[in-house]
């Protein structure tokens, strides 16, 4: 698109010469030649303070006050203009919103794969699940999509109601009303609020706590987990057997069933062959065989629900060593340690190492690479999990390199 065309969409004024735009950005550090930078004003920084930097890289800007560089587009409100521009791009699309304590990104990726068999699909990228992230994903995505799949995240009260009222989904999915971010929000109330601004229906897991204004549709069990064979997962779908690559837990099967329920509800068909190349997103139940060991990367994030799902899945693979860090952003719960202890006593992991435990887990010893390597035995399963705050991917890398060198 050219700046002149974008300016019309933004109801702005183009100052300077017209120019072609390749990508849309809101982070000056990511700007390059022919990018358009939205100079957003946040709590800690004002994008207008970085216009000199982005023009030195060959970018142009959308601003709300006149600047000493050109060309640029002048608007009254940069953020509102950006969001309105994004909304206009998906006006004719079937808009699908996904929220939940766990499984948002996995469900989104499954839907993208399945819906791509039936039309042009635009999805939010990575975990860009805020108003700015969703808008940039739309603006940088394909034109004239048939479907727009948006992940919506919540860290503060009313985030989901704001996002859903802004992008007005036709259909929504609530993957889970769990414990994630419970220190900051009423999770059930927050997830329920998406129903108010959803046009047609909300797919969910039947949680009776969710108030969905009569729009709730409980997901169907199209796919059932049957077991594992080496590093593959055996499932049954409509009476037929299918082998999926990788190790899938109950959580991933649930995410897939929610995606399939959406297709079924809007009259789209799917076949077993449509599921054959599905992949779980990175850092979520990624199992790697290194020598005589299985290394399980589930470092993307952690909550009590996702930890239990992963721990139970790993218990089916052999003797398990847990390497775990605490979970951030959880509401204080005096029963939480008892829940972890019950899971520990039921699954009986071979050994538990904790990283910066801070008395979060009622078991385990501090992680040390040498101690960990000394207790390893042939065919052990090594589970690495914890909140992103603790950078467990660094521990994973350390372990991977040590196993490859042994």
One Martini backbone bead per residue (centre of mass of N, CA, C, O) as a GRO file, in nm:
protein
  406
    1UNK     BB    1   0.102   0.033   0.013
    2UNK     BB    2   0.025   0.368   0.024
    3UNK     BB    3   0.022   0.651   0.203
    4UNK     BB    4  -0.234   0.772   0.074
    5UNK     BB    5  -0.419   0.530   0.135
    6UNK     BB    6  -0.373   0.514   0.439
    7UNK     BB    7  -0.465   0.801   0.508
    8UNK     BB    8  -0.762   0.749   0.437
    9UNK     BB    9  -0.814   0.525   0.648
   10UNK     BB   10  -0.713   0.732   0.892
   11UNK     BB   11  -0.803   1.024   0.855
   12UNK     BB   12  -0.555   1.179   0.736
   13UNK     BB   13  -0.238   1.356   0.680
   14UNK     BB   14  -0.022   1.402   0.419
   15UNK     BB   15   0.327   1.461   0.465
   16UNK     BB   16   0.453   1.465   0.170
   17UNK     BB   17   0.556   1.214   0.003
   18UNK     BB   18   0.494   0.942  -0.163
   19UNK     BB   19   0.480   0.588  -0.048
   20UNK     BB   20   0.580   0.276   0.003
   21UNK     BB   21   0.451   0.000   0.206
   22UNK     BB   22   0.534  -0.299   0.382
   23UNK     BB   23   0.519  -0.241   0.702
   24UNK     BB   24   0.393  -0.267   1.041
   25UNK     BB   25   0.480  -0.066   1.337
   26UNK     BB   26   0.561  -0.010   1.715
   27UNK     BB   27   0.875  -0.081   1.706
   28UNK     BB   28   1.166   0.079   1.650
   29UNK     BB   29   1.363  -0.174   1.655
   30UNK     BB   30   1.195  -0.313   1.394
   31UNK     BB   31   1.267  -0.114   1.192
   32UNK     BB   32   1.264  -0.044   0.836
   33UNK     BB   33   1.251  -0.029   0.524
   34UNK     BB   34   0.928   0.085   0.446
   35UNK     BB   35   0.811   0.137   0.715
   36UNK     BB   36   0.532   0.181   0.947
   37UNK     BB   37   0.510   0.397   1.228
   38UNK     BB   38   0.348   0.385   1.534
   39UNK     BB   39   0.319   0.657   1.763
   40UNK     BB   40   0.287   0.543   2.059
   41UNK     BB   41   0.133   0.598   2.379
   42UNK     BB   42   0.251   0.506   2.688
   43UNK     BB   43   0.343   0.462   3.012
   44UNK     BB   44   0.679   0.468   2.937
   45UNK     BB   45   0.628   0.570   2.630
   46UNK     BB   46   0.692   0.770   2.330
   47UNK     BB   47   0.702   0.735   1.993
   48UNK     BB   48   0.793   1.031   1.921
   49UNK     BB   49   1.092   0.983   2.049
   50UNK     BB   50   1.163   0.773   1.776
   51UNK     BB   51   1.166   0.908   1.487
   52UNK     BB   52   1.463   0.947   1.422
   53UNK     BB   53   1.533   0.646   1.417
   54UNK     BB   54   1.334   0.549   1.188
   55UNK     BB   55   1.438   0.744   0.961
   56UNK     BB   56   1.732   0.624   0.959
   57UNK     BB   57   1.591   0.338   0.841
   58UNK     BB   58   1.347   0.422   0.627
   59UNK     BB   59   1.104   0.519   0.773
   60UNK     BB   60   0.774   0.590   0.870
   61UNK     BB   61   0.490   0.791   1.010
   62UNK     BB   62   0.246   0.796   1.273
   63UNK     BB   63   0.103   1.099   1.400
   64UNK     BB   64  -0.015   1.373   1.643
   65UNK     BB   65   0.236   1.548   1.552
   66UNK     BB   66   0.455   1.751   1.440
   67UNK     BB   67   0.750   1.697   1.239
   68UNK     BB   68   1.104   1.697   1.110
   69UNK     BB   69   0.981   1.481   0.914
   70UNK     BB   70   0.973   1.300   0.592
   71UNK     BB   71   0.717   1.138   0.562
   72UNK     BB   72   0.375   1.176   0.704
   73UNK     BB   73   0.103   1.095   0.929
   74UNK     BB   74  -0.172   1.286   1.042
   75UNK     BB   75  -0.339   1.245   1.356
   76UNK     BB   76  -0.527   1.243   1.642
   77UNK     BB   77  -0.516   0.910   1.694
   78UNK     BB   78  -0.309   0.654   1.665
   79UNK     BB   79  -0.449   0.406   1.792
   80UNK     BB   80  -0.731   0.439   1.674
   81UNK     BB   81  -0.643   0.436   1.377
   82UNK     BB   82  -0.518   0.154   1.378
   83UNK     BB   83  -0.769  -0.008   1.468
   84UNK     BB   84  -0.965   0.089   1.248
   85UNK     BB   85  -0.798  -0.020   1.015
   86UNK     BB   86  -0.809  -0.317   1.100
   87UNK     BB   87  -1.118  -0.349   1.106
   88UNK     BB   88  -1.160  -0.287   0.798
   89UNK     BB   89  -1.001  -0.546   0.691
   90UNK     BB   90  -1.233  -0.754   0.853
   91UNK     BB   91  -1.534  -0.693   0.778
   92UNK     BB   92  -1.576  -0.969   0.577
   93UNK     BB   93  -1.509  -1.159   0.804
   94UNK     BB   94  -1.471  -1.435   0.998
   95UNK     BB   95  -1.471  -1.388   1.343
   96UNK     BB   96  -1.221  -1.526   1.572
   97UNK     BB   97  -1.207  -1.589   1.920
   98UNK     BB   98  -0.937  -1.651   2.166
   99UNK     BB   99  -0.957  -1.776   2.499
  100UNK     BB  100  -0.751  -1.846   2.794
  101UNK     BB  101  -0.530  -1.992   3.014
  102UNK     BB  102  -0.503  -2.225   2.799
  103UNK     BB  103  -0.451  -2.295   2.444
  104UNK     BB  104  -0.467  -2.059   2.241
  105UNK     BB  105  -0.237  -2.105   2.032
  106UNK     BB  106  -0.304  -2.395   1.957
  107UNK     BB  107  -0.591  -2.344   1.854
  108UNK     BB  108  -0.513  -2.137   1.641
  109UNK     BB  109  -0.330  -2.324   1.472
  110UNK     BB  110  -0.543  -2.535   1.410
  111UNK     BB  111  -0.742  -2.347   1.268
  112UNK     BB  112  -0.558  -2.254   1.045
  113UNK     BB  113  -0.516  -2.531   0.918
  114UNK     BB  114  -0.824  -2.608   0.871
  115UNK     BB  115  -0.929  -2.342   0.724
  116UNK     BB  116  -0.726  -2.352   0.476
  117UNK     BB  117  -0.918  -2.562   0.321
  118UNK     BB  118  -1.160  -2.309   0.288
  119UNK     BB  119  -0.951  -2.055   0.288
  120UNK     BB  120  -0.865  -1.742   0.389
  121UNK     BB  121  -0.618  -1.690   0.653
  122UNK     BB  122  -0.608  -1.490   0.944
  123UNK     BB  123  -0.357  -1.439   1.199
  124UNK     BB  124  -0.224  -1.413   1.486
  125UNK     BB  125   0.091  -1.362   1.609
  126UNK     BB  126   0.180  -1.555   1.830
  127UNK     BB  127   0.134  -1.344   2.132
  128UNK     BB  128  -0.051  -1.122   1.983
  129UNK     BB  129  -0.314  -1.025   2.232
  130UNK     BB  130  -0.356  -0.728   2.181
  131UNK     BB  131  -0.460  -0.449   2.035
  132UNK     BB  132  -0.189  -0.407   1.892
  133UNK     BB  133  -0.121  -0.699   1.802
  134UNK     BB  134  -0.376  -0.749   1.638
  135UNK     BB  135  -0.354  -0.512   1.444
  136UNK     BB  136  -0.074  -0.583   1.321
  137UNK     BB  137  -0.151  -0.861   1.215
  138UNK     BB  138  -0.365  -0.757   1.020
  139UNK     BB  139  -0.192  -0.546   0.858
  140UNK     BB  140   0.036  -0.782   0.786
  141UNK     BB  141  -0.164  -0.940   0.645
  142UNK     BB  142  -0.383  -1.051   0.452
  143UNK     BB  143  -0.605  -0.997   0.206
  144UNK     BB  144  -0.923  -1.083   0.214
  145UNK     BB  145  -1.029  -1.261   0.440
  146UNK     BB  146  -1.240  -1.518   0.545
  147UNK     BB  147  -1.057  -1.550   0.805
  148UNK     BB  148  -1.027  -1.443   1.159
  149UNK     BB  149  -0.775  -1.526   1.400
  150UNK     BB  150  -0.797  -1.438   1.752
  151UNK     BB  151  -0.594  -1.367   2.013
  152UNK     BB  152  -0.693  -1.325   2.367
  153UNK     BB  153  -0.563  -1.141   2.634
  154UNK     BB  154  -0.518  -1.140   3.008
  155UNK     BB  155  -0.401  -0.915   3.290
  156UNK     BB  156  -0.653  -0.732   3.323
  157UNK     BB  157  -0.926  -0.592   3.388
  158UNK     BB  158  -1.132  -0.591   3.093
  159UNK     BB  159  -0.972  -0.694   2.844
  160UNK     BB  160  -1.181  -0.880   2.699
  161UNK     BB  161  -1.409  -0.678   2.664
  162UNK     BB  162  -1.245  -0.479   2.500
  163UNK     BB  163  -1.152  -0.665   2.266
  164UNK     BB  164  -1.437  -0.770   2.180
  165UNK     BB  165  -1.558  -0.479   2.131
  166UNK     BB  166  -1.345  -0.407   1.907
  167UNK     BB  167  -1.365  -0.694   1.713
  168UNK     BB  168  -1.629  -0.851   1.695
  169UNK     BB  169  -1.704  -1.151   1.718
  170UNK     BB  170  -1.877  -1.428   1.595
  171UNK     BB  171  -1.670  -1.628   1.736
  172UNK     BB  172  -1.592  -1.816   2.034
  173UNK     BB  173  -1.318  -1.930   2.255
  174UNK     BB  174  -1.293  -2.122   2.562
  175UNK     BB  175  -1.052  -2.322   2.685
  176UNK     BB  176  -1.002  -2.187   2.990
  177UNK     BB  177  -1.078  -2.143   3.347
  178UNK     BB  178  -0.812  -2.074   3.526
  179UNK     BB  179  -0.513  -1.955   3.703
  180UNK     BB  180  -0.417  -1.757   3.518
  181UNK     BB  181  -0.386  -1.435   3.649
  182UNK     BB  182  -0.536  -1.449   3.942
  183UNK     BB  183  -0.389  -1.196   4.081
  184UNK     BB  184  -0.559  -0.976   3.877
  185UNK     BB  185  -0.815  -1.165   3.812
  186UNK     BB  186  -1.136  -1.270   3.729
  187UNK     BB  187  -1.145  -1.530   3.534
  188UNK     BB  188  -1.443  -1.598   3.488
  189UNK     BB  189  -1.543  -1.311   3.427
  190UNK     BB  190  -1.346  -1.249   3.199
  191UNK     BB  191  -1.422  -1.481   3.002
  192UNK     BB  192  -1.733  -1.430   2.994
  193UNK     BB  193  -1.727  -1.140   2.849
  194UNK     BB  194  -1.712  -1.239   2.547
  195UNK     BB  195  -2.020  -1.291   2.496
  196UNK     BB  196  -2.135  -1.001   2.470
  197UNK     BB  197  -1.948  -0.964   2.177
  198UNK     BB  198  -2.078  -1.220   2.054
  199UNK     BB  199  -2.280  -1.307   1.801
  200UNK     BB  200  -2.330  -1.630   1.818
  201UNK     BB  201  -2.090  -1.822   1.968
  202UNK     BB  202  -1.953  -2.029   2.248
  203UNK     BB  203  -1.683  -2.224   2.299
  204UNK     BB  204  -1.666  -2.487   2.552
  205UNK     BB  205  -1.625  -2.711   2.854
  206UNK     BB  206  -1.881  -2.669   3.066
  207UNK     BB  207  -1.833  -2.458   3.268
  208UNK     BB  208  -2.057  -2.346   3.516
  209UNK     BB  209  -1.920  -2.058   3.579
  210UNK     BB  210  -1.995  -1.968   3.304
  211UNK     BB  211  -2.134  -1.666   3.156
  212UNK     BB  212  -2.297  -1.683   2.813
  213UNK     BB  213  -2.587  -1.577   2.731
  214UNK     BB  214  -2.680  -1.849   2.565
  215UNK     BB  215  -2.398  -1.914   2.374
  216UNK     BB  216  -2.320  -2.189   2.467
  217UNK     BB  217  -2.084  -2.450   2.342
  218UNK     BB  218  -2.005  -2.767   2.371
  219UNK     BB  219  -1.767  -2.959   2.298
  220UNK     BB  220  -1.660  -3.210   2.086
  221UNK     BB  221  -1.565  -3.567   2.060
  222UNK     BB  222  -1.378  -3.650   1.796
  223UNK     BB  223  -1.114  -3.692   1.968
  224UNK     BB  224  -0.923  -3.975   2.099
  225UNK     BB  225  -0.715  -4.092   2.334
  226UNK     BB  226  -0.504  -4.407   2.324
  227UNK     BB  227  -0.182  -4.342   2.290
  228UNK     BB  228   0.161  -4.470   2.250
  229UNK     BB  229   0.435  -4.457   1.990
  230UNK     BB  230   0.689  -4.357   2.088
  231UNK     BB  231   0.676  -4.030   1.921
  232UNK     BB  232   0.362  -4.101   1.919
  233UNK     BB  233   0.004  -4.053   1.862
  234UNK     BB  234  -0.294  -4.221   1.950
  235UNK     BB  235  -0.601  -4.195   1.772
  236UNK     BB  236  -0.959  -4.134   1.759
  237UNK     BB  237  -1.174  -4.083   1.460
  238UNK     BB  238  -1.467  -4.183   1.389
  239UNK     BB  239  -1.338  -4.493   1.433
  240UNK     BB  240  -1.051  -4.403   1.352
  241UNK     BB  241  -0.712  -4.440   1.305
  242UNK     BB  242  -0.448  -4.217   1.433
  243UNK     BB  243  -0.120  -4.076   1.372
  244UNK     BB  244   0.065  -3.850   1.561
  245UNK     BB  245   0.294  -3.626   1.589
  246UNK     BB  246   0.406  -3.667   1.880
  247UNK     BB  247   0.314  -3.551   2.209
  248UNK     BB  248  -0.010  -3.581   2.335
  249UNK     BB  249  -0.236  -3.437   2.537
  250UNK     BB  250  -0.534  -3.358   2.666
  251UNK     BB  251  -0.508  -3.056   2.596
  252UNK     BB  252  -0.458  -3.086   2.286
  253UNK     BB  253  -0.714  -3.246   2.226
  254UNK     BB  254  -0.907  -3.027   2.317
  255UNK     BB  255  -0.819  -2.809   2.118
  256UNK     BB  256  -0.895  -2.972   1.867
  257UNK     BB  257  -1.198  -3.011   1.934
  258UNK     BB  258  -1.266  -2.710   1.926
  259UNK     BB  259  -1.193  -2.666   1.631
  260UNK     BB  260  -1.386  -2.885   1.513
  261UNK     BB  261  -1.646  -2.763   1.624
  262UNK     BB  262  -1.641  -2.510   1.457
  263UNK     BB  263  -1.656  -2.636   1.182
  264UNK     BB  264  -1.921  -2.790   1.227
  265UNK     BB  265  -2.101  -2.532   1.301
  266UNK     BB  266  -2.029  -2.396   0.996
  267UNK     BB  267  -2.026  -2.644   0.776
  268UNK     BB  268  -1.744  -2.785   0.788
  269UNK     BB  269  -1.526  -3.010   0.670
  270UNK     BB  270  -1.342  -3.313   0.769
  271UNK     BB  271  -1.044  -3.509   0.767
  272UNK     BB  272  -0.792  -3.711   0.844
  273UNK     BB  273  -0.587  -3.570   0.650
  274UNK     BB  274  -0.610  -3.285   0.794
  275UNK     BB  275  -0.444  -3.402   1.066
  276UNK     BB  276  -0.155  -3.520   0.990
  277UNK     BB  277   0.014  -3.215   1.000
  278UNK     BB  278  -0.008  -3.150   1.283
  279UNK     BB  279   0.121  -2.901   1.519
  280UNK     BB  280   0.278  -2.817   1.798
  281UNK     BB  281   0.386  -2.566   1.941
  282UNK     BB  282   0.641  -2.433   2.070
  283UNK     BB  283   0.716  -2.525   2.401
  284UNK     BB  284   0.488  -2.768   2.371
  285UNK     BB  285   0.533  -3.080   2.416
  286UNK     BB  286   0.842  -3.126   2.338
  287UNK     BB  287   0.991  -3.422   2.213
  288UNK     BB  288   1.331  -3.539   2.273
  289UNK     BB  289   1.574  -3.754   2.151
  290UNK     BB  290   1.868  -3.824   2.364
  291UNK     BB  291   1.972  -4.098   2.327
  292UNK     BB  292   1.839  -4.243   2.630
  293UNK     BB  293   1.653  -3.981   2.621
  294UNK     BB  294   1.377  -3.767   2.728
  295UNK     BB  295   1.302  -3.433   2.623
  296UNK     BB  296   1.081  -3.193   2.777
  297UNK     BB  297   0.928  -2.909   2.623
  298UNK     BB  298   0.741  -2.678   2.863
  299UNK     BB  299   0.842  -2.347   2.870
  300UNK     BB  300   0.638  -2.128   2.793
  301UNK     BB  301   0.459  -2.206   3.053
  302UNK     BB  302   0.264  -2.180   3.377
  303UNK     BB  303   0.022  -2.392   3.537
  304UNK     BB  304  -0.154  -2.610   3.710
  305UNK     BB  305  -0.296  -2.732   3.458
  306UNK     BB  306  -0.051  -2.765   3.264
  307UNK     BB  307   0.121  -2.934   3.455
  308UNK     BB  308  -0.067  -3.174   3.486
  309UNK     BB  309  -0.086  -3.252   3.191
  310UNK     BB  310   0.218  -3.300   3.148
  311UNK     BB  311   0.276  -3.500   3.381
  312UNK     BB  312   0.076  -3.719   3.285
  313UNK     BB  313   0.198  -3.767   3.010
  314UNK     BB  314   0.488  -3.845   3.104
  315UNK     BB  315   0.401  -4.097   3.278
  316UNK     BB  316   0.355  -4.268   2.999
  317UNK     BB  317   0.684  -4.280   2.916
  318UNK     BB  318   0.808  -4.305   3.221
  319UNK     BB  319   1.060  -4.207   3.403
  320UNK     BB  320   1.048  -3.901   3.595
  321UNK     BB  321   1.201  -3.577   3.570
  322UNK     BB  322   1.172  -3.286   3.750
  323UNK     BB  323   1.203  -2.941   3.617
  324UNK     BB  324   1.105  -2.669   3.826
  325UNK     BB  325   0.920  -2.372   3.841
  326UNK     BB  326   0.747  -2.136   3.929
  327UNK     BB  327   0.429  -1.955   3.944
  328UNK     BB  328   0.304  -1.684   3.815
  329UNK     BB  329   0.015  -1.495   3.870
  330UNK     BB  330  -0.108  -1.613   4.139
  331UNK     BB  331  -0.332  -1.680   4.356
  332UNK     BB  332  -0.364  -1.719   4.670
  333UNK     BB  333  -0.336  -2.075   4.779
  334UNK     BB  334  -0.353  -2.300   5.036
  335UNK     BB  335  -0.412  -2.561   4.838
  336UNK     BB  336  -0.180  -2.582   4.628
  337UNK     BB  337   0.028  -2.762   4.773
  338UNK     BB  338  -0.167  -3.001   4.799
  339UNK     BB  339  -0.200  -3.047   4.497
  340UNK     BB  340   0.095  -3.104   4.435
  341UNK     BB  341   0.129  -3.337   4.635
  342UNK     BB  342  -0.084  -3.525   4.512
  343UNK     BB  343   0.052  -3.546   4.236
  344UNK     BB  344   0.321  -3.655   4.336
  345UNK     BB  345   0.203  -3.915   4.477
  346UNK     BB  346   0.068  -4.031   4.221
  347UNK     BB  347   0.318  -4.015   4.000
  348UNK     BB  348   0.603  -4.057   4.102
  349UNK     BB  349   0.865  -3.920   4.061
  350UNK     BB  350   1.195  -3.986   4.064
  351UNK     BB  351   1.261  -3.666   4.047
  352UNK     BB  352   1.319  -3.328   4.200
  353UNK     BB  353   1.378  -3.009   4.055
  354UNK     BB  354   1.438  -2.676   4.161
  355UNK     BB  355   1.382  -2.327   4.059
  356UNK     BB  356   1.352  -2.088   4.259
  357UNK     BB  357   1.126  -2.182   4.468
  358UNK     BB  358   1.029  -2.019   4.730
  359UNK     BB  359   0.823  -2.230   4.857
  360UNK     BB  360   0.621  -2.343   4.635
  361UNK     BB  361   0.725  -2.628   4.669
  362UNK     BB  362   0.688  -2.934   4.880
  363UNK     BB  363   0.941  -3.019   4.695
  364UNK     BB  364   1.259  -3.084   4.640
  365UNK     BB  365   1.563  -2.972   4.485
  366UNK     BB  366   1.805  -2.791   4.388
  367UNK     BB  367   1.928  -2.707   4.097
  368UNK     BB  368   2.184  -2.923   3.944
  369UNK     BB  369   2.358  -3.050   3.694
  370UNK     BB  370   2.532  -3.268   3.830
  371UNK     BB  371   2.310  -3.399   3.998
  372UNK     BB  372   2.130  -3.468   3.764
  373UNK     BB  373   2.331  -3.651   3.602
  374UNK     BB  374   2.374  -3.864   3.838
  375UNK     BB  375   2.056  -3.975   3.829
  376UNK     BB  376   2.065  -4.077   3.557
  377UNK     BB  377   1.886  -4.299   3.335
  378UNK     BB  378   1.788  -4.510   3.128
  379UNK     BB  379   1.488  -4.376   2.985
  380UNK     BB  380   1.450  -4.109   3.083
  381UNK     BB  381   1.230  -3.842   3.176
  382UNK     BB  382   1.250  -3.486   3.097
  383UNK     BB  383   1.100  -3.221   3.274
  384UNK     BB  384   1.049  -2.878   3.157
  385UNK     BB  385   0.914  -2.621   3.384
  386UNK     BB  386   0.785  -2.274   3.368
  387UNK     BB  387   0.787  -1.964   3.395
  388UNK     BB  388   0.910  -1.719   3.191
  389UNK     BB  389   1.060  -1.558   3.415
  390UNK     BB  390   1.287  -1.812   3.443
  391UNK     BB  391   1.411  -1.918   3.180
  392UNK     BB  392   1.392  -2.241   3.104
  393UNK     BB  393   1.535  -2.248   2.825
  394UNK     BB  394   1.822  -2.242   2.950
  395UNK     BB  395   1.808  -2.512   3.092
  396UNK     BB  396   1.744  -2.678   2.845
  397UNK     BB  397   2.003  -2.615   2.691
  398UNK     BB  398   2.199  -2.727   2.901
  399UNK     BB  399   2.090  -3.018   2.895
  400UNK     BB  400   2.118  -3.079   2.598
  401UNK     BB  401   2.427  -3.042   2.582
  402UNK     BB  402   2.496  -3.258   2.800
  403UNK     BB  403   2.366  -3.503   2.657
  404UNK     BB  404   2.530  -3.483   2.389
  405UNK     BB  405   2.817  -3.508   2.548
  406UNK     BB  406   2.768  -3.806   2.693
   0.00000   0.00000   0.00000
